[in-house]
Amino acid sequence: MQYSQWPIARKLALLCLAFGLVPVALVATFILNRSTNTVRERTADRLREAAGHVADKIDRNLFERYGDVQAFGFNEVVRDSSQWYKTGAQHNRIADRMNAYVAAYGLYPITQLVDPSGRVMAVNDLDATGTSINTSPLMSVSHANEPWLTACMSGQFTRSMAYSAKGNTAATGTIIEAAHTNRAMTTVFGDNAEQVIGFAAPVRGANGLTIGCWRNLASVSLVRGILADAQSSLVAAGYAHAVLTVVDSTGRPLTSVGDSTLVPTLLETMKSRWCLDHVACLASRGRSRVISAVPATQVAYAHLTGALGYPGMNWGVLISVPQLEVGCRGQHQRAALLPSSGSAPSSPSASYSLPCGSGVVSRSPCSDMADVAACGGCRAHRSHRGMALAGRDRTGGQLAQRYRRRTTAACRNGKRAVAR
């Protein structure tokens, strides 16, 4: 029967149905877009908070290092002048105590006692595992006129940093050296020795006069444990490929967890963007924000501001997650809002019919990259094409392509798991 021959009742019913579907479609589109924006905003807040928590934990850890070097100098053995300038713990009780401190704390590869003229009075000769290390060449190294020793002897202690928070300028008594490649470290451990942070404090004799300065060299890697804990929390929250990096005031990476091969490309991409989204600019200004100018990723930055009166380091914490994982969480939440026609799913592993590009695919809620793969390839591959196009410069395209190769492999593995 042709439309013109339909009874008026059928035509009216069809017209009412059409008018009813239009607002439903508009509302559904609005909900989808709104939920996507909400997920992104929540992700931005979560990453910003996570970066801030990591920065605070680093500050609190280094606050203890600020006090350690002062406490070590109170050991009575340092006042025994008969022990000064002797090489090795077998002949120098100060070095023996240093070995005990190195083993107990596990953070200081080198610790020294230096007299006011710059001559080394004692140095540890065991590492944190109790293994012998050859530090005897350090006994003949002069530290005269080195800035840290000059500041230590003159009482010019580190009490503030460029962006120390109000109240975090009360601590005193210690000189902090910025993270650097140290000559003593390369002498003992070779050219590939890790960077260290220097902490130095004056040591006084029974008469109250300064007899020297105790100096601890702390491994920059001491913050890796904090980063690893934070990464575990992000993975549990569904961001399986989160990368966390600590940078100095110039934006130079000091240490990271996650796929560290992505860090140079990420930072280079940020350098090619405008200054407000360049990590070095954020670091130099002490700003904390979510960075939006990096294709294929969502990035948050937080600057250290000190803690418990300690001024902090002039560092920043950078957290990046693939935009695909953020989008996958959005798919999960949108699925809860718009289940497929028929009865609603009764378990988290049930499938939903969700839009993907111009078609419709059936996919499961996603919480990590293995689940992204199980969700199907449509969104992953199309979004990655968009990421590659979004990279307006060479480094941006490289970053997108790296994520594409990595997540494509995850998709294949996930599909095989679903097939089994």
C-alpha positions in Angstrom: 0.0 0.0 0.0 1.4 3.4 -1.0 1.7 6.2 1.5 -1.0 8.2 -0.1 -3.4 5.3 0.4 -2.6 5.0 4.1 -5.5 5.7 6.5 -5.3 9.0 8.3 -4.8 7.3 11.7 -1.6 5.6 10.5 -0.2 8.8 9.0 -0.9 10.6 12.3 0.8 7.8 14.3 3.9 8.0 12.0 4.0 11.8 12.3 3.8 11.6 16.1 6.5 9.0 16.2 8.8 11.2 14.0 8.2 14.2 16.3 8.9 12.1 19.3 12.2 10.6 18.0 13.7 14.0 17.1 13.8 15.3 20.7 15.0 11.9 21.9 17.9 12.0 19.4 18.7 15.6 20.4 18.7 14.7 24.1 20.8 11.6 23.5 23.4 13.7 21.6 23.4 16.3 24.3 24.0 13.6 27.0 26.8 12.0 25.0 28.6 15.3 24.5 28.0 16.4 28.0 29.2 13.1 29.5 32.4 13.3 27.3 33.2 16.8 28.6 32.4 15.8 32.1 34.8 12.8 31.9 37.5 15.0 30.5 37.0 17.6 33.3 37.0 14.9 35.9 40.2 13.4 34.4 41.8 16.8 34.4 40.9 17.3 38.1 42.1 13.8 39.0 45.4 14.2 37.2 46.0 17.7 38.7 45.2 16.4 42.2 47.5 13.3 41.6 50.4 15.6 40.5 49.8 17.8 43.6 49.9 14.8 45.9 53.1 13.5 44.3 54.7 16.9 44.7 53.7 17.0 48.4 55.1 13.5 49.1 58.4 14.5 47.4 58.5 17.6 49.6 57.9 15.7 52.8 60.5 13.1 51.8 63.1 15.7 51.1 62.2 17.5 54.3 63.6 14.5 56.2 66.8 14.7 54.1 67.1 18.4 55.1 67.2 17.3 58.7 69.3 14.1 58.3 72.5 15.9 57.5 72.2 18.0 60.7 71.4 15.0 62.8 74.4 13.0 61.5 76.7 15.8 62.6 75.7 15.4 66.3 77.4 12.0 66.5 80.1 12.4 69.2 82.7 10.5 67.1 83.1 13.5 64.8 84.8 15.5 67.7 87.6 12.9 68.1 90.4 14.6 66.2 92.5 11.5 66.3 90.1 10.0 63.7 90.3 12.8 61.2 91.9 12.4 57.7 92.3 8.6 58.0 91.3 6.5 55.0 88.9 3.6 55.5 86.5 2.5 58.2 89.1 0.2 59.7 91.1 3.2 60.7 88.5 5.9 60.9 85.5 5.5 63.3 83.8 8.5 61.6 83.9 6.5 58.3 82.5 3.5 60.2 79.6 5.5 61.4 79.1 6.9 57.9 78.8 3.3 56.6 76.2 2.6 59.2 74.2 5.6 58.1 74.5 4.7 54.4 73.2 1.2 55.1 70.4 2.4 57.3 69.0 5.0 55.0 69.8 3.5 51.6 69.6 7.0 50.0 73.1 8.3 50.2 75.8 6.8 47.9 78.4 9.3 49.2 78.6 11.0 52.6 81.6 13.2 53.7 83.0 15.3 56.4 85.0 18.2 55.2 87.0 20.7 57.3 86.8 24.5 56.9 89.8 24.5 54.4 88.1 22.0 52.1 90.1 19.0 53.1 88.1 15.7 53.5 88.2 14.4 57.0 86.2 11.2 56.4 84.1 9.4 53.7 82.1 6.2 53.6 83.7 3.2 51.9 80.7 0.8 51.8 77.5 1.2 49.8 74.0 0.7 51.1 74.3 -3.1 50.5 77.5 -3.3 52.5 79.6 -3.8 49.4 83.1 -2.2 49.4 83.5 0.9 47.2 86.8 2.7 46.4 86.4 6.1 47.9 90.0 6.6 48.9 90.6 9.0 45.9 88.1 11.4 47.4 90.3 11.9 50.5 92.8 13.9 48.4 90.2 16.1 46.7 90.0 19.7 47.9 86.6 21.3 48.2 88.1 24.8 49.0 86.0 27.6 47.5 83.2 25.3 46.5 79.9 27.2 46.9 78.3 24.7 49.2 81.3 24.8 51.6 81.5 28.6 51.5 77.7 28.8 52.3 78.0 26.2 55.0 80.9 27.9 56.8 79.2 31.4 56.5 75.8 30.2 57.7 74.0 31.0 54.4 71.5 28.2 54.7 68.8 27.4 52.2 65.6 28.7 53.7 63.5 29.4 50.6 63.0 28.5 46.9 61.5 30.5 44.1 58.0 29.2 44.8 58.0 28.1 48.4 54.5 28.3 49.9 53.8 30.7 52.8 55.1 29.2 56.0 57.6 26.9 54.2 60.5 29.1 54.9 61.0 28.4 58.5 63.5 25.5 58.3 67.2 26.4 58.6 70.6 24.9 59.2 71.1 23.1 55.8 72.5 24.0 52.4 70.8 22.4 49.4 72.5 21.8 46.1 70.4 21.4 43.0 70.3 18.0 41.3 73.6 17.7 39.4 76.2 15.3 38.1 78.7 15.2 40.9 82.5 14.7 40.5 82.7 12.4 43.6 80.0 10.2 42.1 81.7 9.8 38.8 85.0 9.1 40.5 83.6 6.3 42.5 80.8 4.9 40.3 81.9 5.9 36.8 80.6 8.2 34.1 77.1 6.8 34.2 76.7 7.6 37.9 73.2 9.0 38.7 72.5 12.6 39.6 72.5 13.6 43.2 71.1 16.4 45.4 73.6 17.8 47.9 72.7 18.5 51.6 75.3 20.0 53.8 75.3 21.3 57.4 78.0 22.6 59.8 79.4 20.3 62.5 80.4 22.0 65.8 82.9 20.9 68.4 82.4 20.8 72.2 83.4 24.5 72.3 80.6 25.4 69.9 83.1 26.3 67.1 82.6 24.9 63.6 85.0 22.1 62.9 83.7 21.2 59.4 80.7 20.5 57.3 78.9 17.2 56.9 77.7 16.6 53.3 75.2 14.0 52.1 74.8 13.3 48.4 71.2 11.9 48.0 70.3 10.0 44.8 67.7 11.7 42.7 66.2 8.2 42.2 64.9 8.4 45.8 61.7 10.0 44.4 61.1 7.1 42.0 59.4 5.1 44.7 56.9 7.9 45.2 56.3 8.1 41.5 55.8 4.3 41.3 53.2 4.3 44.0 51.3 7.1 42.3 51.5 5.3 39.0 50.0 2.1 40.6 47.1 4.2 41.8 46.5 5.6 38.3 46.7 2.2 36.8 44.1 0.9 39.2 41.9 3.9 38.2 42.1 2.8 34.6 45.1 4.7 33.2 47.3 1.8 32.4 49.9 3.8 30.5 50.3 6.8 32.7 53.8 8.3 32.7 55.1 10.4 35.6 58.1 12.6 35.4 59.9 14.9 37.7 61.5 18.0 36.0 63.8 20.7 37.3 63.2 24.4 37.0 64.3 24.4 33.4 62.0 21.6 32.4 64.8 19.1 32.3 63.6 15.5 33.2 65.3 14.2 36.4 63.6 10.8 36.8 60.4 9.1 35.6 58.3 6.0 35.7 56.2 4.5 32.9 57.3 4.5 29.3 60.2 6.9 29.8 61.0 6.7 26.0 57.9 8.9 25.5 59.2 11.7 27.9 61.7 13.4 25.5 59.1 13.5 22.7 56.4 14.8 25.1 58.7 17.6 26.3 59.8 18.5 22.8 56.2 18.6 21.7 55.4 21.0 24.5 58.4 23.2 23.6 56.9 23.6 20.1 53.7 25.0 21.6 53.1 28.4 23.1 54.9 29.3 26.3 51.9 28.9 28.7 51.9 25.2 27.9 55.6 24.7 27.8 56.8 22.8 30.9 59.9 24.9 31.3 57.7 28.0 31.4 55.5 26.4 34.0 58.5 25.3 36.0 60.1 28.8 35.8 56.9 30.4 37.0 56.0 27.8 39.6 52.6 27.3 38.0 50.4 24.2 38.3 47.8 23.4 35.6 46.5 20.9 33.1 48.3 21.3 29.8 46.0 21.1 26.7 48.5 21.7 23.9 49.9 18.2 23.6 48.2 15.9 21.0 47.2 12.3 22.0 47.7 12.9 25.7 46.2 14.6 28.7 48.9 16.2 30.9 48.9 17.8 34.3 51.7 19.7 36.0 52.3 20.6 39.7 55.1 22.6 41.2 56.8 21.7 44.5 56.2 24.4 47.1 57.7 22.8 50.3 56.2 21.2 53.4 56.5 21.4 57.2 58.6 24.6 57.0 61.0 23.1 54.5 61.3 25.3 51.3 61.2 22.4 48.8 63.1 22.0 45.5 62.4 24.1 42.5 60.9 21.1 40.7 57.7 20.1 39.0 55.7 16.9 38.6 54.4 16.0 35.2 51.7 13.3 34.7 50.5 12.3 31.2 48.0 9.7 30.1 47.0 8.7 26.5 43.8 10.5 25.4 42.6 7.1 24.3 42.3 5.9 27.9 40.4 9.0 28.8 38.1 8.4 25.9 37.6 4.8 26.9 36.5 5.8 30.4 34.1 8.1 28.7 32.7 5.2 26.7 32.2 3.3 29.9 30.3 6.1 31.6 28.2 6.9 28.5 27.4 3.2 28.3 25.8 3.4 31.7 23.7 6.3 30.5 22.7 4.8 27.1 22.4 1.0 27.2 21.5 -0.8 24.0 17.9 -1.5 23.1 16.5 -4.4 25.1 17.1 -5.3 28.7 19.9 -3.5 30.5 23.1 -5.3 31.1 23.3 -7.0 34.4 27.1 -7.2 34.8 30.2 -5.0 34.1 31.3 -7.3 31.4 28.1 -7.0 29.4 28.2 -5.4 25.9 26.7 -2.0 25.0 25.9 -0.6 21.6 27.8 2.7 21.3 28.5 5.1 18.4 32.0 4.9 16.9 32.6 7.2 14.0 29.8 6.8 11.5 28.8 3.3 12.5 27.7 1.4 15.6 29.8 -1.2 17.3 29.3 -3.5 20.3 31.9 -3.0 23.0 32.5 -3.7 26.7 33.2 -1.0 29.4 36.9 -0.2 29.5 39.2 0.3 32.5 42.6 -0.4 31.1 44.4 -0.9 27.8 43.6 -4.6 27.8 39.9 -3.7 28.0 40.3 -1.1 25.3 41.5 -3.8 23.0 38.5 -6.0 23.9 36.2 -3.0 23.1 37.1 -3.3 19.5 39.4 -1.5 17.0 36.9 1.1 15.6 37.4 3.9 18.2 41.1 3.1 18.7 42.2 3.3 15.1 39.9 6.2 14.2 40.9 8.3 17.2 44.6 7.6 16.5 44.2 8.9 13.0 42.8 12.0 14.5 45.7 12.2 16.9 48.2 12.0 14.0 46.3 14.8 12.2 46.2 16.8 15.4 50.0 16.9 15.6 50.7 20.0 13.7 54.5 19.6 14.1 56.8 16.7 13.6 57.3 16.0 17.3 53.5 16.0 17.9 53.0 13.5 15.1 55.8 11.3 16.6 54.1 11.3 19.9 50.8 10.3 18.4 52.4 7.6 16.3 54.1 6.1 19.3 50.8 5.9 21.2 49.2 4.4 18.1 51.8 1.6 17.7 51.7 0.8 21.4 47.9 0.7 21.7 47.4 -1.1 18.4 49.5 -4.0 19.8 47.4 -3.9 23.0 44.2 -4.1 20.8 45.5 -7.2 19.0 46.3 -8.9 22.3 43.0 -8.0 23.8 41.1 -9.3 20.8 42.9 -12.6 21.0 42.0 -12.9 24.7 38.4 -12.2 23.9 38.4 -14.8 21.1 39.7 -17.4 23.5 
